[in-house]
Amino acid sequence: MNNSKLFVGNLAFATTENDLHDAFGAFGTVMEANLMLDRMTGKSRGFAFVTMSSPEEA
């Protein structure tokens, strides 16, 4: 189980993966930010997963 992966919900639909890197980068090293997109429209679904480099940072 990956204890350093965070669910981030209630995001503005204009939020980008770069925005997530900037916001969570203040708390540690962001290994990955995955913004969930609608398959049909390609637009944000309003949530994402952010993986930090360690559980302590998460």
C-alpha positions in Angstrom: 0.0 0.0 0.0 1.3 3.4 -1.0 1.0 5.7 2.1 2.2 8.7 0.2 -0.6 9.0 -2.3 -3.2 11.7 -1.5 -6.7 12.1 -2.9 -7.5 15.7 -3.6 -11.2 16.5 -4.2 -13.4 19.5 -4.9 -10.9 21.0 -7.3 -11.9 23.8 -9.6 -12.3 22.5 -13.1 -9.6 24.9 -14.3 -7.0 23.3 -12.0 -4.0 21.9 -13.8 -1.3 19.3 -12.8 1.2 22.2 -12.6 -1.1 23.9 -10.1 -1.1 20.7 -7.9 2.7 20.5 -8.1 2.9 24.2 -7.0 0.5 23.8 -4.2 1.8 20.5 -2.7 5.4 21.3 -3.5 5.4 23.6 -0.4 5.1 20.5 1.8 7.7 18.3 0.1 8.7 16.6 -3.1 5.8 15.9 -5.5 6.6 12.7 -7.3 3.4 12.6 -9.4 0.2 14.5 -9.8 -2.6 12.9 -11.7 -5.6 15.0 -12.6 -8.6 12.8 -13.5 -10.2 13.7 -16.8 -13.5 12.8 -18.4 -12.9 10.3 -21.2 -15.5 11.8 -23.4 -14.8 15.5 -23.1 -11.2 15.5 -21.9 -12.1 18.0 -19.2 -11.3 17.8 -15.5 -13.6 15.7 -13.3 -12.7 17.9 -10.3 -10.4 15.5 -8.4 -6.8 14.3 -8.5 -4.2 12.0 -6.9 -0.9 13.5 -5.7 2.0 11.2 -4.7 4.6 12.7 -2.4 8.1 11.2 -1.9 7.4 10.0 1.6 4.5 9.3 3.9 5.8 12.0 6.3 5.4 14.6 3.5 1.9 13.3 2.7 
